[in-house]
Amino acid sequence: MKKRILSFAVAALAIVMSANAENPYKKYTQNLPFAMPEVTAPVIPDTQVNLKDFGADPTGEQLSTEAFAKAIDALTAKGGGHLIVPTGVWLTGPVVLKSNIDLHLEMGAVIQFAADESLYPLINTSFEGLDTRRCQSPLSANGATNISITGQGAIDGNGQYWRPVKRSKVTDGHWKQLLAQEGGVEMKKDYWVPSEGYAKGEQGANMNVPNATTEEEWNAVKRFLRPVMVSLVNCKNVLLQGVIFQNSPAWNLHPLMCENIIIDNVLVRNPDYAQNGDALDLESCKNALIVNSRFDAGDDGICIKSGKDADGRKRGIPCENVVVDGCTVFAGHGGFVVGSEMSGGVKNFKVQNCQFLGTDVGLRFKSTRGRGGIVENIYINDISMMDIKTDAITFNMYYGGKSVAEMLADGDTPDNATKVPVDETTPIFRNINIQNVVCNGAGRAMEFNGLPEMPMDNINLKNVTIKAKADAVFTNCTNIKQENVKVVLE
């Protein structure tokens, strides 16, 4: 009986997605201040197979990598359909989705990616906006059309196997456990890494891109090349719905150069000590909806990117036509974030009906000289915040890789008076509209810190009330309009 009920539910979903007679997502693209096409869910054929029928182990004792691959191939041979993952713990190596496939996790289904670097081969990819090599992502698709990850189960990346840890972010007991872990290294005082290879990779690296040239050198630092958990590259018609995504090696969800993407009612979570543990990084994507979802991260929550420096400008693909609606961000460096890798540009965004509860920053925009790119036509309204650790709203054109809390603690005071020549590497921020914002508790109300040679232009603040310990600061900004903006100092 249970199987018949599930079959009916999957079939009903397929009918809705194929007919699109009453697209439930249509409302999000109506009455926008910019032109954006209607976004629709992918069309998935009404065929299904069950993972357990391909020899998968529901106890998590044996790898089910081959079972996932066989099940996906079987669906592909039939033109696509739904891969049902039933209740159980399914331990696996990398899973690669193909066109017209829905990965559907039933309630109680947990896909856990194995903690074994040998299962994840090195591939050419992009990370933090730069062309580089990383370990293959646990869950990925490249060039696929009509794909989805749906259901009520959970996907776990076993991130603790991959990530470094800062002493200041964990308890005494946790730190002692790390120091006692076999293979781990306290690379420098109060900074633990999971292996000697990781330590070697971080030495001399450009942020997270190592100084390696030969195959031997790359493999020697393989653990340092920790992957994003869900990598979707050049995909079209994508739906992520209902699933829990947690404990990623690096970033959690990373759609890159995708079009027509919906992220709906998901929970994306990482420990608050997770280095580079961004919840969602939407990069160089077009026509996207991020709705009704929750994010709890060790780094930025909902983050928008489009490539970094010369690599990003060469790609030249902006992140554009995006609606963020009805989302909650808990812990993390920022609630809604743009940058710092925005060299391809960011434009046409509507962010509304969101709440940020205890993030370091609420609305965070960051860039620096050398990036280039234009951020424009951003519309933010109906935002509620509380217990923001630093700035409720910040625009920082002097970002150097630190969180706002770290910058304040280190006393960073950039030179915002000396001009440099304007060229393609100069970032531009303009036409930013923020209204109907309430923040109950912040370290500082607002910081707008533009470049003297390229001030931020046309910033509109309306109906903003912020209770904070310090007032707003505006530097190198032109055409700032404030209407009913109130800062209540604590």
C-alpha positions in Angstrom: 0.0 0.0 0.0 2.8 2.4 0.9 4.4 1.9 -2.5 1.2 2.6 -4.3 0.7 5.8 -2.3 4.3 6.9 -3.1 3.8 6.1 -6.7 0.6 8.3 -6.8 2.5 11.2 -5.1 5.4 11.0 -7.5 3.0 10.7 -10.5 1.0 13.7 -9.3 4.2 15.8 -8.9 5.3 14.8 -12.4 1.9 15.8 -13.8 2.1 19.3 -12.2 5.6 19.8 -13.5 4.9 18.6 -17.0 1.6 20.4 -17.5 2.6 23.7 -15.8 -1.0 24.8 -16.1 -0.9 26.2 -12.6 2.7 26.9 -12.0 3.0 27.4 -8.2 6.2 29.5 -8.7 4.6 32.0 -11.1 3.7 34.4 -8.3 7.4 35.1 -7.5 8.1 36.6 -10.9 5.1 38.9 -11.0 5.2 42.6 -10.4 9.0 42.8 -10.1 10.9 46.0 -10.7 12.9 44.3 -13.5 12.0 42.0 -16.3 12.3 38.3 -15.4 10.7 35.3 -17.2 8.5 32.8 -15.3 10.5 30.1 -13.6 9.1 26.6 -13.8 10.0 23.3 -12.1 11.8 20.6 -14.3 9.8 18.1 -16.2 10.6 14.6 -14.9 9.1 11.5 -16.6 6.7 9.4 -14.5 9.0 6.4 -14.2 10.6 5.3 -10.9 13.1 2.8 -9.6 14.0 2.0 -6.0 17.7 2.2 -4.9 17.4 -1.0 -2.8 16.6 -3.0 -5.9 20.2 -2.4 -7.2 22.0 -4.0 -4.3 22.4 -0.9 -2.1 23.0 -1.4 1.6 20.5 0.4 3.9 22.6 -0.1 7.0 25.5 2.2 5.9 28.0 -0.6 6.5 28.9 -1.1 2.8 29.3 1.5 0.0 26.3 1.9 -2.3 28.2 3.9 -4.9 27.7 1.3 -7.6 24.0 0.9 -6.8 23.4 4.6 -7.2 25.2 4.6 -10.6 23.3 1.5 -11.8 19.9 3.0 -10.8 20.6 6.3 -12.5 21.8 4.5 -15.7 18.6 2.3 -15.6 16.4 5.5 -15.4 18.4 7.2 -18.2 17.9 4.1 -20.4 14.1 4.7 -19.9 14.3 8.4 -20.7 14.6 9.5 -17.0 12.4 9.3 -13.9 12.5 9.2 -10.1 15.2 7.4 -8.2 13.5 6.6 -4.9 15.8 6.4 -1.9 13.9 4.7 1.0 14.4 4.9 4.7 17.9 3.8 5.7 21.5 5.1 5.8 23.1 4.9 2.4 26.8 5.3 2.5 28.3 6.1 -0.9 31.1 7.7 -2.9 30.3 10.4 -5.5 26.9 10.4 -7.1 26.4 12.0 -10.5 23.0 13.0 -11.7 22.0 13.0 -15.3 19.3 14.7 -17.3 15.6 14.0 -16.5 16.5 12.4 -13.1 14.8 13.2 -9.8 16.7 12.0 -6.7 13.8 11.5 -4.3 14.6 10.8 -0.6 11.8 9.4 1.5 11.3 10.4 5.1 14.0 8.7 7.1 16.4 8.4 4.1 20.0 9.6 4.8 22.6 9.7 2.0 26.0 9.9 3.7 29.1 10.5 1.6 32.0 8.4 2.7 35.0 9.9 4.5 37.6 8.6 2.2 39.5 11.0 -0.1 40.5 8.1 -2.4 36.9 7.9 -3.6 36.9 11.5 -4.9 39.2 12.0 -7.9 40.7 15.3 -8.7 38.8 17.3 -11.4 39.1 20.6 -13.2 36.5 23.0 -11.7 36.0 26.4 -10.2 36.2 27.3 -6.5 35.9 30.7 -4.9 35.6 32.1 -8.4 38.9 30.8 -9.7 39.7 28.0 -12.2 41.4 25.3 -10.3 41.4 21.6 -9.4 39.4 20.1 -6.5 38.2 16.7 -5.4 35.1 15.6 -7.2 31.9 16.8 -5.4 30.0 14.1 -3.5 26.8 15.0 -5.4 27.1 16.7 -8.8 25.7 17.3 -12.3 27.3 18.9 -15.3 25.4 20.0 -18.4 22.3 18.3 -17.3 18.7 19.4 -18.1 15.6 18.7 -15.9 17.1 17.5 -12.7 15.8 17.6 -9.1 16.6 16.5 -5.6 13.4 16.2 -3.6 11.8 14.6 -0.6 12.0 14.6 3.1 15.3 12.9 3.8 18.8 14.2 4.5 22.1 14.4 2.6 25.3 14.5 4.8 28.8 15.3 3.4 30.9 14.0 6.3 32.5 17.4 6.4 34.4 16.9 9.6 36.7 14.6 7.7 37.8 17.4 5.4 37.6 20.7 7.3 40.2 22.6 9.4 39.1 24.0 12.8 40.0 27.2 14.6 40.4 26.8 18.4 38.3 29.9 19.1 35.3 28.4 17.5 34.9 25.1 19.5 34.7 24.0 23.1 37.6 22.8 25.2 36.4 19.2 24.9 36.0 19.4 21.1 39.5 20.8 20.8 41.0 18.0 22.9 39.3 15.4 20.7 40.8 17.0 17.6 44.3 17.1 19.0 43.9 13.4 19.9 42.6 12.4 16.4 45.0 10.2 14.4 46.6 12.0 11.4 45.5 15.5 12.5 48.0 18.3 12.8 48.0 21.6 14.8 49.4 23.4 11.8 49.9 26.6 13.8 48.8 27.7 17.3 45.1 27.2 17.8 44.6 26.0 14.2 44.0 22.3 13.5 44.0 20.6 10.1 42.9 17.0 9.4 46.2 15.8 7.8 49.8 16.6 6.9 48.7 16.8 3.3 46.2 19.4 4.2 48.8 21.4 6.0 51.2 21.2 3.0 48.4 22.4 0.6 47.6 25.4 2.7 51.2 26.6 2.9 51.7 29.1 0.1 48.1 28.7 -1.2 46.2 31.7 -2.8 43.2 31.5 -0.4 42.1 28.0 -1.2 44.0 27.4 -4.4 47.3 25.6 -3.7 50.7 26.1 -5.3 50.8 22.8 -7.2 51.8 22.1 -10.8 52.6 18.4 -11.2 50.1 15.5 -10.7 52.3 14.3 -7.8 52.1 17.7 -6.1 48.3 17.8 -6.5 47.8 14.4 -5.1 50.1 15.2 -2.2 47.7 17.9 -1.0 44.5 16.2 -1.9 42.8 16.5 1.5 43.3 20.3 1.2 41.2 20.2 -2.0 38.0 19.6 -0.2 35.0 19.8 -2.5 31.7 21.6 -2.3 29.0 19.1 -1.4 26.5 19.7 -4.2 28.0 21.0 -7.4 25.6 21.8 -10.3 27.4 23.2 -13.3 25.9 24.4 -16.6 22.5 22.8 -15.7 19.1 24.0 -16.8 15.8 23.4 -15.1 16.8 22.5 -11.6 14.7 21.9 -8.5 15.9 21.4 -4.9 12.9 20.8 -2.7 12.3 19.6 0.9 15.6 17.9 1.6 18.1 18.6 4.4 21.6 19.3 3.1 24.2 19.2 5.9 27.8 18.9 7.0 29.6 19.8 3.7 33.4 19.6 3.2 33.5 23.1 1.9 30.5 25.1 0.5 27.2 23.2 0.8 25.1 24.1 -2.3 26.9 25.5 -5.3 24.9 26.0 -8.5 27.3 27.4 -11.1 26.3 28.9 -14.5 22.8 27.3 -14.2 19.6 28.6 -15.6 16.0 28.2 -14.4 16.7 27.0 -10.9 14.3 26.7 -7.9 15.5 26.1 -4.3 12.3 25.6 -2.2 11.7 24.6 1.4 15.1 23.1 2.0 17.2 23.2 5.2 20.9 23.8 4.6 23.1 23.5 7.7 26.7 23.3 8.8 28.3 23.6 12.3 29.1 27.2 13.2 32.8 26.3 13.3 32.8 25.0 9.7 35.5 26.8 7.7 34.3 27.9 4.3 31.0 26.3 5.3 28.7 28.6 3.2 25.2 27.3 3.0 24.3 28.4 -0.5 26.6 30.0 -3.2 24.6 30.9 -6.3 27.2 31.8 -8.9 26.8 33.2 -12.4 23.2 31.8 -12.5 20.2 33.2 -14.4 16.5 33.1 -13.5 16.5 31.6 -10.0 14.1 31.4 -7.1 15.3 30.8 -3.5 12.1 30.5 -1.4 10.7 29.2 1.9 14.1 27.8 3.0 16.3 27.8 6.1 20.0 28.3 6.2 22.3 27.7 9.2 26.0 28.0 8.3 29.6 28.3 9.5 30.1 31.1 6.9 27.8 33.1 4.6 24.1 32.0 4.5 22.6 33.0 1.1 25.6 34.2 -1.0 25.7 35.5 -4.5 28.8 35.3 -6.7 30.0 35.5 -10.3 33.7 34.7 -10.4 36.8 36.3 -9.1 39.2 38.8 -10.6 40.5 38.0 -14.1 39.0 34.5 -14.2 35.5 35.9 -13.4 35.8 38.8 -15.9 36.9 36.3 -18.6 33.9 34.1 -17.9 31.8 37.3 -18.0 28.5 35.6 -16.8 26.6 37.7 -14.3 24.3 36.3 -11.6 21.0 37.9 -12.6 17.2 37.7 -12.3 17.0 36.2 -8.8 14.2 36.3 -6.2 14.8 35.4 -2.6 11.6 35.2 -0.6 10.5 33.8 2.7 13.9 32.6 3.9 15.5 32.4 7.4 19.2 32.5 8.1 20.5 31.6 11.5 24.2 31.5 12.4 26.6 32.6 9.7 28.8 35.4 8.6 26.0 37.0 6.6 22.3 36.6 6.0 22.0 37.8 2.4 25.5 38.3 0.9 26.8 39.6 -2.4 30.5 39.0 -3.2 33.3 39.1 -2.7 33.7 37.1 -5.9 31.4 39.2 -8.2 33.7 40.0 -11.1 31.1 38.9 -13.7 28.5 41.2 -12.2 25.3 40.9 -10.1 22.0 42.4 -11.2 18.3 42.3 -10.9 17.6 40.9 -7.5 14.5 41.0 -5.3 15.0 40.0 -1.7 12.0 40.1 0.6 10.1 38.6 3.5 13.3 37.2 5.1 14.6 37.0 8.7 18.2 36.9 9.9 18.5 35.6 13.5 21.9 35.9 15.1 24.1 36.2 12.0 27.4 38.2 12.1 25.9 40.6 9.5 22.4 40.9 8.2 22.8 42.4 4.6 26.4 42.0 3.5 28.0 43.4 0.3 31.7 42.9 -0.2 34.3 43.5 -2.9 37.7 45.0 -3.3 40.0 46.6 -5.9 41.0 44.0 -8.5 37.6 42.4 -8.8 35.9 44.6 -11.4 32.2 43.8 -12.1 29.0 45.8 -11.6 26.5 45.1 -8.8 23.2 46.9 -9.6 19.4 46.9 -9.5 19.1 45.3 -6.0 15.7 45.6 -4.3 15.5 44.5 -0.7 12.3 44.9 1.4 10.5 43.5 4.4 13.5 42.2 6.3 13.6 41.4 10.1 16.8 40.9 12.0 17.8 40.4 15.6 21.0 39.8 17.6 23.2 40.7 14.7 26.8 40.5 16.0 28.3 43.3 14.0 26.7 45.4 11.2 23.0 45.1 10.4 23.9 46.4 6.8 27.4 46.6 5.4 28.9 47.6 2.0 32.6 47.1 2.2 34.8 47.7 -0.8 38.0 46.8 1.1 37.3 43.1 1.7 40.4 41.1 2.5 39.1 37.6 3.3 38.1 38.3 6.9 34.7 38.3 8.5 33.4 41.7 9.8 34.0 40.4 13.3 37.6 39.6 12.5 38.2 42.9 10.8 36.8 44.8 13.9 38.8 42.6 16.3 42.0 43.2 14.3 41.4 47.0 14.0 41.5 47.0 10.2 41.3 50.6 9.0 41.6 50.8 5.2 42.8 53.9 3.4 39.6 55.2 2.0 40.9 58.5 0.9 43.7 57.8 -1.7 42.4 57.3 -5.2 43.8 54.9 -7.8 43.1 54.8 -11.5 39.7 53.4 -12.6 39.9 50.5 -15.0 38.2 47.1 -15.6 39.3 45.9 -12.2 37.3 48.6 -10.4 34.2 47.2 -8.8 31.0 49.3 -9.2 28.0 49.2 -6.9 24.9 51.3 -7.8 21.1 51.4 -7.7 20.6 49.6 -4.3 17.2 49.9 -2.8 16.5 48.9 0.8 13.2 49.4 2.6 11.0 48.2 5.4 13.9 46.8 7.5 13.7 46.3 11.3 16.7 45.1 13.3 16.5 44.6 17.1 20.1 44.5 18.2 23.3 45.0 16.3 26.9 46.0 17.0 26.7 48.8 14.4 23.7 50.0 12.5 25.3 50.4 9.0 28.6 50.7 7.2 28.8 52.0 3.7 32.5 52.2 2.7 33.0 52.8 -1.0 36.1 53.5 -3.0 37.2 57.1 -3.4 37.7 56.7 -7.1 34.3 54.9 -7.5 31.9 55.8 -4.8 28.7 53.7 -4.3 25.9 55.5 -6.2 22.2 55.8 -5.8 21.6 54.1 -2.5 18.0 54.4 -1.3 17.1 53.6 2.3 13.4 53.9 3.4 11.6 52.8 6.5 14.6 51.4 8.3 14.8 51.0 12.0 17.9 49.6 13.7 18.7 49.3 17.4 22.4 49.1 17.7 25.4 50.0 19.9 27.0 52.2 17.2 25.6 54.6 14.6 25.7 54.3 10.8 28.8 55.3 8.9 28.8 56.5 5.3 32.1 56.9 3.4 32.6 57.5 -0.4 28.9 57.3 -1.3 27.0 59.5 -3.7 23.2 60.1 -4.0 22.3 58.4 -0.8 18.6 59.0 -0.1 17.2 58.3 3.4 13.5 58.4 4.3 12.3 57.5 7.7 15.6 55.9 8.7 16.0 55.6 12.5 19.0 54.4 14.5 18.3 53.7 18.2 21.6 53.6 20.1 21.7 51.1 22.9 
